[in-house]
């Protein structure tokens, strides 16, 4: 088992997800990587003034840098379509600054919240010692580190924007995916081609304004484990519980997708039949709005740990 470092330099930075992107590092199952990441908008240093165009930005290439700044891709030796890549989130260390904004983003969202003109921009100081974030206007919120994007190369041969979430991961923006989580990805391409980025220091469920506290990360330590069993869909084991996801332009459809995935998960893990799983989900699981700001709305279903007693013969969910 080896640990590598991967910093956000030209060779490892990209703003699309594609099987055509060359891998910048190769690891074996069981190896770890300590990533560094830029903040989502490609700044290389803190904002100098409270507005979107402030700061120094990493030079962009139009074709491959058109989304959030990601570090990768990582080639996992032995990964093939039909397998599962388990990504263990071991350690998350954000930088000491960040920003948040209302007033720029998805036009439909801005219209619905009545913020189509002008922006409100905050610069944040991140205090690791006291686990707080303080804005330039004096607001103080608790530090809650997580990455907005964990992703493998998506199904198919076309490049996909980083802004779109799906079964490959992508722009999930789920606050439960913090330290101690394990995310199980379907593998669509040889090597899996994993990337990470879009670091957050704090966000509520829904990401209701327009952004989280967007920030760079000094360290994102992830361990990769290759499983030969196939997973039907993306699922995560988090400190709060098991999580399944649904994404769609229609929030209701996203909610039913997350629910159907949770029911299927409970069938496989606990041996429930479908109506039994639906009944238990109705009693024990919660549907949460993940985000509503990116055009594709997200909902995640959360089944807290310990709510269902372990049964004899309980299966690994992905088998």
Rosetta blueprint (number, residue, H / E / L):
1 X L
2 X L
3 X E
4 X E
5 X E
6 X E
7 X L
8 X L
9 X L
10 X H
11 X H
12 X H
13 X E
14 X E
15 X L
16 X E
17 X E
18 X L
19 X L
20 X L
21 X L
22 X L
23 X L
24 X L
25 X E
26 X E
27 X E
28 X L
29 X L
30 X L
31 X L
32 X E
33 X E
34 X E
35 X E
36 X E
37 X E
38 X L
39 X L
40 X L
41 X L
42 X L
43 X E
44 X L
45 X L
46 X L
47 X L
48 X L
49 X L
50 X L
51 X L
52 X L
53 X L
54 X L
55 X L
56 X L
57 X E
58 X L
59 X L
60 X L
61 X L
62 X L
63 X L
64 X L
65 X L
66 X L
67 X L
68 X L
69 X L
70 X E
71 X E
72 X E
73 X E
74 X E
75 X E
76 X E
77 X L
78 X L
79 X L
80 X L
81 X L
82 X L
83 X L
84 X E
85 X E
86 X E
87 X E
88 X E
89 X E
90 X E
91 X E
92 X E
93 X E
94 X E
95 X L
96 X L
97 X E
98 X E
99 X E
100 X E
101 X E
102 X E
103 X L
104 X L
105 X L
106 X L
107 X H
108 X H
109 X H
110 X H
111 X H
112 X H
113 X H
114 X L
115 X L
116 X L
117 X L
118 X L
119 X L
120 X E
121 X E
122 X E
123 X E
124 X E
125 X E
126 X E
127 X E
128 X L
129 X L
130 X L
131 X L
132 X E
133 X E
134 X E
135 X E
136 X L
137 X L
138 X L
139 X L
140 X E
141 X E
142 X E
143 X L
144 X L
145 X L
146 X E
147 X E
148 X E
149 X E
150 X E
151 X E
152 X L
153 X L
154 X L
155 X L
156 X L
157 X L
158 X L
159 X L
160 X E
161 X E
162 X L
163 X L
164 X L
165 X L
166 X E
167 X L
168 X L
169 X E
170 X E
171 X E
172 X L
173 X L
174 X L
175 X L
176 X L
177 X L
178 X L
179 X L
180 X L
181 X L
182 X E
183 X E
184 X E
185 X E
186 X E
187 X L
188 X L
189 X L
190 X L
191 X L
192 X E
193 X E
194 X E
195 X E
196 X E
197 X E
198 X E
199 X E
200 X E
201 X L
202 X L
203 X L
204 X L
205 X L
206 X E
207 X L
208 X L
209 X L
210 X L
211 X L
212 X L
213 X L
214 X E
215 X L
216 X L
217 X E
218 X E
219 X E
220 X E
221 X E
222 X E
223 X E
224 X E
225 X E
226 X E
227 X E
228 X L
229 X L
230 X L
231 X L
232 X L
233 X L
234 X L
235 X E
236 X E
237 X E
238 X E
239 X L
240 X L
241 X E
242 X E
243 X E
244 X E
245 X E
246 X E
247 X E
248 X E
249 X L
250 X L
251 X H
252 X H
253 X H
254 X H
255 X H
256 X H
257 X H
258 X H
259 X H
260 X H
261 X H
262 X H
263 X H
264 X H
265 X H
266 X H
267 X H
268 X H
269 X H
270 X H
271 X L
272 X L
273 X L
274 X H
275 X H
276 X H
277 X H
278 X H
279 X H
280 X H
281 X H
282 X H
283 X H
284 X H
285 X E
286 X E
287 X E
288 X E
289 X E
290 X E
291 X E
292 X L
293 X L
294 X L
295 X L
296 X L
297 X E
298 X E
299 X E
300 X E
301 X E
302 X E
303 X E
304 X E
305 X L
306 X L
307 X L
308 X L
309 X L
310 X L
311 X L
312 X L
313 X L
314 X L
315 X L
316 X L
317 X L
318 X L
319 X L
